[in-house]
């Protein structure tokens, strides 16, 4: 295979991996859990402009259907990224505390985004709670529609720029450039 095609497909694969990781982190996911409690931890960060910055971070503790322990961060996203516009972390903590005190211990669907990375003390951020049946199965309609629309948009984007390149003759120029690069590579390899 030609070296330029290998580079092209490698860059395309790297771009797809980056976009996939970005979507996996930011799109909402769900987990069915039984809530076991809440925590509040004080977090200190150094801010270069004002010295240190202290904030309280709420955590939700839970157990999955398989018995695995899950911890979710409960912070407002506000107007920032990702655009969940969550301003109700205190209400979510109060809802968790009332569910923990319920003697029936209901199963809850937690909608969240983010990853749990133990080495970096990162936790997924809980966005909302809903009481569900223990055997509840979530179908991520929003994610499926969003990714489908994103793929269709990417296809139209590529087709548009290919037509634009054909109209202005970029394809012939790119082939000439590619041929000159191939010739240089062949010259250097024959000299070795």
N, C-alpha and C positions, 0 to 999 in steps of 0.2 A: 504494500500500500504506500502511496505517496506520503512524504513527510508532512506536507501541508494539510492533507486530509486528516492525518493523525492529530495534528495540532488543533485543527478545526473541531474535530469530534471530541477531543479532550476538553477543550474550552466549553463546548456545548454541554458535556456531561457535568463539568464543574458548576456551570450556571444552573443546571437543573437540580443538582444537589443543594446548592445554596438556597434556591427558591423553595425547594421542598422542605428544608429545615426551617426556613422563615415561616412558611405556612403552618408547619407542624407546631411550632412554638406559639403562634399568634391566634390560630383558629380555635374556637371553643371545643372542648371535649367534655365528656361526662363520666362519672363513676357513681355506682350505687354503693352506699356505705351506711353504717350505723355510727352516729356521732357519739363521741365519748367525753368531749370536753373542749375547753378553750384555754388559751394561754395568751399572755401579753408580755412581750420582751422589749426591753429598751435597747435601741440600736444607736451606736455612736459612729458618726462618719466625720472625717476631716473635710472641711470645706475650705479651699484655698482663699476665698474672699473674706469669709467671716469667722474663720477659725474652725471650731467643731460644731457639728450639728447633731442634735439628739432628737429621736422620734420613737414613738411606741408602735410596735408592729403586733397585730393580732394574729393568732394562729388557731386553726380548727383541727382538732384531733379526731380521727375516725378509724374504723375497722371495716375492711371490705368483706364481701360475701365469702371469700376464700380464707379469711382470717388475717390478711396482710394489713399491717399498720400503715395508715396514710396521714400525712400532715399537710394541710393547706394553709397558705398565707392568706390573710384577709385584709387587703389594703385597697383603698380607693385608687382608681385609675385617673379620676378627674377628667380633664380635657386632653390629657396626654395620650401617649401610645402605649399599648394598643387601644383603639377607640371603643372601649366598652362603656364609657361614661358612667362608671360606677362611683356613686357618692354615698353609698349606704353601708359601709363596713361596720359601723356601730349597730345598725339594725340587724345585719346578718349575724353578728355575735350574739345579740339578744335572742334572735330566733334559735340559734344553736343551743344556748343555755336553756331555753324553754323546752326544746326537744330532748335534751339530755335528762331533764328532770321528769319527763313523761315516763310513767312506769311501763308503758307498752314498748318503748324503745323502737320507734318507727324507722323504716329504711328510707333513706333520703338520696335523691339524685343531686349530686353536686356538679354544677357546670363550672369549669375552670379553664384556664389557659396556662401555658408554661411547662417547665420541666422540673423534676426533682433531681438535683445533682448534689449528692452527699458531700463530696470534697469541697464544694464551694458554698455550702449551706444555702442553696437555692431551693425554693419551694414553689409549687404551682399556686397561682392566685385564684381563690374561689370567687366566682362572680355571682352565683345565685344558688338557692336551695329549693327543692320541691319534694314533698312527701310522696313516695311511690311504693309499689308492691316490691317484695324482695326479688321476684323473678322478672322485674322490669327490664326491657331491652330498649335501648335508645337507638333511633335511626337518625343519623346526623344529616338531616335534609339541608340545612343551611350550608354545611361544608361541601356537600355534593354539588349543590347548585352553584356555589361560589367558585369551586375548582373547575366545574364545567364551563362556566362563563369566562373564567380566566384563560382556559385552554382555547376556547373559541376566539377570544380576543387576541391571543398570541398568534393563532393561525392567520387571522385577518391582518394582523400587524406585519407578519412575515410576507404574506402575499402582496400587501400594499408596497412594501419596500422592494420586493423583487420586480414588480411592475415599474416602479420608479427607476430602479437601476437599469432595466431594459430600455426605458424611454430615453435616458440620458447616456446610454452606452457605457455604464460602469462595468458591465459584465465583460466586455471585450478588453477594457483596460486592466481589469483584475486578472484575466487570463494571460495577458501580455506580461504583467508583473510576476505572475506565478511561473511562467515559462522562463523569465530571466533569472528568478531565484533558483529554479531547477538547474539551469545551465551553470550557475555559479557553484552550486553544490557538487555537480558532476565534475567541474574543473578542479575543485579543491580535493575531491576524493581521488581523482586520477593522479594528482600531483603527489599524494601520499603514497 
